[in-house]
Amino acid sequence: MNTSALAAVRVLDPPPVSGAIRSVYVHAPFCTRRCFYCDFAVKVASADCGAWLSALGAEVRALEREGAFVLDDTLDTLYVGGGTPSLLGPLAMEGLLNLIGEERLQNSDLEWTAEANPESFTKDVAIGWRCAGVNRISLGIQSFHAPSLRWMGRLHGADGARDAVRIGRAAGFSNLSVDLIFGLPDHLERDWERDLDDTLSLDPDHVSLYGLTAEPATPLGRAVAEGRETLSSEGRYEHEYLLAVDRLTEAGYEAYEVSNFARPGFASRHNTVYWSGEPYLGLGNGAHSYRHPVRRWNLRDWDAYRARAEGSGPHAYRAGVEGSGLPVDDEEKLDVDQVRLERIWLGLRTRRGISLQDLPASARDRARCWVENALAVAEGNVVRLTPRGWLVMDRLTVELDANFEE
């Protein structure tokens, strides 16, 4: 997908027509341990592929009975995230194929991504997944610096990351993405430039960057709140992000979204669905679904999700949907103001940018100020954030939206 060729976001246009859903996210919650910084919906336990497929199957049947989030006969994208999907073993994706329906996954242009951690991405897993139809792998490498990996709670070392890439390529994966974390605490003395060198030496097709944050409910968040840990300085955080943008761009990767860089033709089509406002379905605990104007999310706890989906245990029912088997925690209906705010944010976070057409004069003036301060560039009737602008994207989003309220 050439993301540069996508039309800029017109903030006041109506949302995309939401027909049958052609993009699905599936959550695999199991992890061997919880990483120090992790705020995802994970279950620290041995991976139970049978229980996972059983609960997902029950959710799919409940969705079919409900009829509000209907899958198309053909999917465009399927993304299996976690957690650690690679812990589920080599037959997990074949099981998922049968659950969703092999006929839905026959699209010759299907993008089927599965996440993996290096230590559990074995040769058998890679071959099993490739045979099932997975054609894109996302590896959680995070760093090549041994002390930093130990501090994060990761179970692999630098050699494990390299071995995982080699295994993936040998199994026939020609679309391979790696994740990196920047902005680690200064005391770790992690050499970010060396991590970038090591990453480029693996020749990945796609790189995702994640800046470290201390979410309150995580061990890291508690350590920061209690003064036992200190996050990276703002200057270091900005320097590492901008250095990564420069290095990856020089190496031929397009910065097509604030955190994502791809060689031509390798942008994540699944994630682009999220950023374009298209409908999608989320299966599994903590998964989100969107079909305009409704966004809803599943129960976050794996055991509660499984009990609700399969209709057993103390979490089996929710008021108003007794007997439905829908493991939905809650939902919201977006109003006009919420849709506008999201469109601004989604446009600014991608290379699509925001069309100045239909914006009030004050909003256009605000965007011009960004350009004058090197936070954005203007190309004709479109404004796009620069990497420096991406660092303060949330503030700029609020600024632009406020001009609609005046």
C-alpha positions in Angstrom: 0.0 0.0 0.0 1.4 3.4 -1.0 0.2 5.4 2.0 1.5 8.6 0.4 -1.1 8.3 -2.3 -4.0 8.1 0.1 -6.2 11.2 0.2 -5.8 13.6 3.1 -8.4 13.4 5.8 -11.3 15.8 5.4 -12.4 16.4 8.9 -16.0 17.2 8.2 -16.7 14.4 5.7 -19.1 11.7 6.8 -17.5 8.6 8.2 -16.9 5.7 5.7 -20.0 3.6 5.0 -19.9 0.6 7.4 -21.0 -2.5 5.6 -19.8 -6.0 6.3 -16.5 -6.1 8.1 -13.4 -7.1 6.2 -10.7 -6.7 8.9 -10.4 -8.7 12.1 -8.1 -8.5 15.1 -7.7 -11.6 17.3 -6.2 -11.4 20.8 -4.0 -14.1 22.2 -3.5 -13.3 25.9 -1.0 -15.8 27.1 2.5 -14.8 28.3 5.3 -16.6 30.2 5.7 -13.5 32.3 4.5 -9.9 32.3 7.0 -7.4 31.1 7.9 -4.6 33.5 6.2 -1.9 31.4 3.3 -4.0 30.0 -0.3 -2.7 30.2 -1.8 -5.2 27.8 -4.6 -7.6 28.5 -2.4 -10.6 29.2 -2.7 -13.8 31.2 0.5 -15.1 32.8 -0.1 -18.9 32.3 0.7 -21.8 30.1 -0.8 -21.2 26.7 -4.0 -23.2 26.2 -4.7 -23.3 22.5 -7.8 -25.5 22.9 -9.4 -23.1 25.4 -8.4 -20.1 23.3 -10.1 -21.5 20.2 -13.1 -22.7 22.1 -13.7 -19.2 23.6 -13.2 -17.5 20.3 -15.6 -19.9 18.6 -18.2 -19.2 21.1 -17.8 -15.4 20.6 -18.0 -15.8 16.9 -21.3 -17.7 17.2 -22.7 -15.1 19.6 -21.8 -12.4 17.1 -23.6 -14.2 14.3 -26.7 -14.4 16.5 -26.5 -10.7 17.3 -26.0 -9.5 13.7 -24.5 -6.1 14.5 -20.9 -6.8 13.6 -21.2 -9.0 10.5 -18.2 -10.5 8.8 -17.9 -10.2 5.0 -17.5 -13.4 3.0 -14.0 -12.3 2.2 -11.5 -10.7 4.6 -8.8 -8.2 3.6 -6.8 -8.3 6.8 -6.4 -10.6 9.9 -4.1 -9.6 12.7 -3.3 -11.9 15.7 -1.8 -10.0 18.6 -1.2 -10.4 22.2 0.1 -11.4 24.6 2.4 -13.8 22.9 0.6 -15.7 20.1 3.8 -17.8 19.4 3.2 -19.5 22.7 0.1 -21.2 21.2 2.3 -23.4 19.0 2.4 -24.4 15.4 -1.2 -25.5 15.0 -2.9 -22.4 16.4 -3.3 -20.6 13.1 -4.7 -23.6 11.4 -7.3 -23.8 14.2 -8.1 -20.1 13.7 -8.4 -20.6 10.0 -11.0 -23.3 10.6 -12.8 -21.1 13.1 -13.1 -18.0 11.0 -13.8 -20.0 7.9 -11.3 -21.0 5.2 -13.5 -19.5 2.5 -13.1 -16.0 4.2 -9.3 -16.2 3.9 -9.0 -17.1 0.3 -8.4 -13.5 -0.9 -5.2 -13.6 -2.9 -4.4 -10.1 -1.4 -5.1 -11.1 2.2 -2.7 -9.7 4.8 -2.5 -12.1 7.7 -0.2 -10.9 10.5 0.7 -12.8 13.6 2.9 -11.5 16.5 5.7 -13.5 18.0 8.4 -13.2 20.6 11.8 -14.4 19.5 12.2 -17.1 22.3 9.0 -18.9 21.2 9.2 -18.4 17.5 10.6 -21.8 16.7 11.1 -23.4 13.3 8.0 -25.6 13.9 5.9 -22.5 14.8 7.1 -20.6 11.7 6.4 -23.5 9.3 3.0 -24.3 10.9 1.9 -20.7 10.6 3.1 -20.3 7.1 1.3 -23.5 6.0 -1.9 -22.2 7.6 -1.7 -19.0 5.5 0.0 -16.4 7.8 2.0 -14.2 5.5 3.3 -11.4 7.8 5.2 -11.7 11.1 5.7 -9.0 13.7 8.6 -9.8 16.1 8.8 -8.2 19.5 12.5 -7.6 19.6 12.5 -4.3 21.6 16.2 -4.0 22.0 19.5 -5.8 21.4 21.0 -4.5 24.7 21.2 -7.4 27.2 20.8 -5.2 30.4 17.8 -3.4 28.9 16.2 -6.7 27.9 16.6 -8.0 31.5 15.2 -4.8 32.9 12.2 -5.0 30.7 11.6 -8.6 31.6 12.1 -9.9 28.1 13.1 -13.6 27.8 15.4 -13.4 24.7 18.8 -12.0 24.0 20.3 -10.3 21.0 21.1 -13.7 19.4 17.5 -14.8 19.9 16.2 -11.8 17.9 18.6 -12.6 15.0 17.7 -16.3 15.1 13.9 -15.4 15.0 14.4 -13.3 11.8 16.5 -16.1 10.2 13.8 -18.7 11.1 11.1 -16.5 9.7 12.9 -15.9 6.4 13.7 -19.6 6.1 10.0 -20.5 6.5 9.1 -18.2 3.6 8.0 -15.0 5.3 8.8 -12.2 2.9 6.9 -9.6 5.0 8.6 -9.2 8.4 8.2 -6.4 10.9 10.1 -5.8 14.1 9.2 -3.7 17.2 11.7 -1.5 19.1 11.3 0.5 22.3 13.0 3.8 22.7 13.2 6.3 25.6 14.5 3.8 28.2 15.8 5.1 31.5 19.2 6.8 31.3 20.8 4.5 33.9 20.5 1.5 31.6 23.1 3.2 29.3 21.5 1.6 26.3 23.1 2.6 23.0 20.1 3.5 20.8 22.1 4.1 17.7 23.7 0.7 18.0 20.2 -0.8 18.4 19.2 0.9 15.2 22.3 -0.5 13.4 21.5 -4.0 14.6 17.9 -3.6 13.4 18.9 -2.5 10.0 21.4 -5.3 9.7 18.4 -7.7 9.9 16.9 -6.1 6.8 13.3 -6.1 8.1 10.5 -4.9 5.8 8.8 -2.9 8.5 9.8 -1.3 11.8 7.5 -0.1 14.6 8.8 2.2 17.3 7.3 2.5 20.7 8.2 5.2 23.3 8.3 3.9 26.8 5.5 5.1 29.0 4.7 4.3 32.7 1.1 3.3 32.8 -0.2 3.5 36.4 -1.3 -0.1 36.8 2.0 -1.6 35.6 5.0 -2.5 37.7 6.9 0.3 36.0 4.2 2.8 36.8 4.2 1.9 40.4 8.0 2.0 40.6 7.9 5.6 39.0 5.2 6.7 41.4 7.1 5.4 44.4 10.4 7.1 43.3 12.1 3.7 42.7 12.5 4.4 38.9 12.9 7.4 36.7 11.9 7.6 33.1 14.2 9.0 30.4 14.6 12.7 30.2 12.4 14.5 27.7 15.5 15.6 25.7 16.7 12.0 25.4 13.2 10.8 24.4 13.0 13.3 21.6 16.6 12.8 20.5 16.1 9.0 20.2 12.8 9.4 18.2 14.2 11.9 15.8 17.4 9.9 15.3 15.3 6.8 14.5 13.3 8.7 11.9 16.4 10.0 10.3 18.2 6.6 10.2 15.2 4.7 9.0 14.4 7.3 6.3 18.0 7.2 5.1 17.7 3.4 4.8 14.7 3.6 2.6 11.8 3.3 5.0 8.8 5.6 4.8 7.6 7.2 8.0 3.9 6.6 7.1 2.6 7.0 10.6 4.0 8.4 13.9 5.3 5.0 15.0 5.6 3.0 11.8 8.1 2.8 9.0 7.9 0.6 6.0 9.7 -0.1 2.8 7.6 0.6 -0.3 4.7 -1.8 -0.5 5.1 -3.0 3.1 2.9 -0.6 5.2 0.6 -2.4 7.5 -2.8 -2.6 5.8 -4.5 -3.8 8.9 -3.4 -0.8 11.0 -4.3 1.5 8.1 -7.9 0.3 8.6 -7.8 1.7 12.1 -6.3 5.0 11.0 -8.8 5.4 8.1 -12.0 5.0 10.3 -13.0 1.8 8.5 -15.0 -0.9 10.5 -13.2 -3.7 12.2 -14.0 -6.6 14.5 -12.0 -7.5 17.6 -12.1 -11.0 19.0 -10.7 -12.1 22.4 -10.3 -10.6 25.8 -9.8 -6.8 25.7 -10.3 -6.6 22.0 -12.0 -3.5 20.5 -14.5 -3.4 17.6 -15.7 -0.4 15.6 -18.6 0.1 13.2 -19.7 3.6 12.9 -20.9 5.1 15.1 -20.4 2.3 17.7 -17.2 1.4 19.4 -17.2 -1.4 21.9 -14.7 -3.5 23.8 -14.6 -7.0 25.4 -14.0 -8.0 28.9 -10.3 -7.5 29.6 -9.7 -10.4 32.0 -9.2 -13.7 30.2 -11.1 -15.8 32.7 -14.0 -13.4 32.7 -14.0 -13.2 28.9 -13.9 -17.0 28.5 -16.7 -17.5 31.1 -19.0 -14.9 29.4 -18.3 -16.3 25.9 -19.0 -19.9 26.9 -21.9 -19.1 29.2 -20.4 -20.5 32.5 -19.2 -19.2 35.8 -19.8 -16.0 37.7 -19.0 -13.7 34.7 -21.3 -15.5 32.3 -24.0 -12.8 31.9 -24.3 -9.1 31.5 -27.5 -7.2 32.1 -29.5 -6.9 28.9 -27.7 -9.7 27.0 -28.4 -12.7 29.2 -27.7 -15.9 27.3 -26.2 -14.0 24.3 -22.6 -15.2 25.0 -21.3 -11.8 24.0 -18.2 -11.0 26.1 -18.7 -7.3 25.7 -17.6 -5.1 28.6 -19.1 -1.8 27.4 -19.6 0.4 24.3 -20.0 4.0 23.3 -21.8 5.7 20.5 -19.7 8.5 19.0 -21.3 11.8 18.5 -20.4 14.4 15.9 -17.8 16.1 18.1 -16.0 12.9 19.0 -15.9 11.8 15.3 -14.4 15.1 14.3 -11.7 14.9 17.1 -10.8 11.4 16.1 -10.6 12.4 12.4 -8.2 15.2 13.3 -6.0 12.9 15.4 -6.0 10.1 12.8 -5.1 12.5 10.0 -2.3 14.1 11.9 -0.7 10.9 13.0 -0.3 9.6 9.5 1.3 10.9 6.3 -2.2 11.4 4.9 -2.4 14.7 6.8 -5.4 17.0 7.1 -7.1 18.7 4.2 -7.5 22.4 4.9 -10.7 22.4 2.9 -13.8 23.0 5.0 -11.8 24.0 8.1 -12.8 27.3 9.8 -10.4 30.2 9.1 -9.0 30.0 12.7 -8.1 26.3 12.2 -6.3 27.1 9.0 -4.4 29.9 10.7 -3.4 27.5 13.5 -2.1 25.0 10.9 -0.1 27.8 9.3 1.5 28.5 12.7 2.6 24.9 12.9 4.3 25.2 9.5 6.1 28.4 10.6 7.4 26.5 13.7 8.6 23.5 11.7 5.9 21.3 13.3 4.2 20.7 10.0 4.6 21.1 6.2 2.0 22.4 3.8 1.6 20.8 0.4 -1.1 22.6 -1.6 -4.3 22.2 0.5 -2.9 19.6 2.8 -1.0 20.0 6.1 1.1 17.1 7.4 3.0 17.0 10.7 6.8 16.7 10.7 8.5 14.2 13.1 8.9 17.1 15.5 5.2 17.7 15.2 4.5 14.1 15.8 6.2 14.4 19.2 3.5 16.9 20.3 0.7 15.4 18.2 -1.8 15.1 21.0 -1.5 18.8 21.9 -1.8 19.9 18.3 -4.9 17.7 17.9 -6.6 19.5 20.8 -5.5 22.9 19.5 -7.0 22.3 16.1 -10.2 20.8 17.4 -10.7 23.8 19.8 -11.0 26.1 16.8 -14.2 24.3 15.8 -15.7 25.3 19.2 -15.0 29.0 18.9 
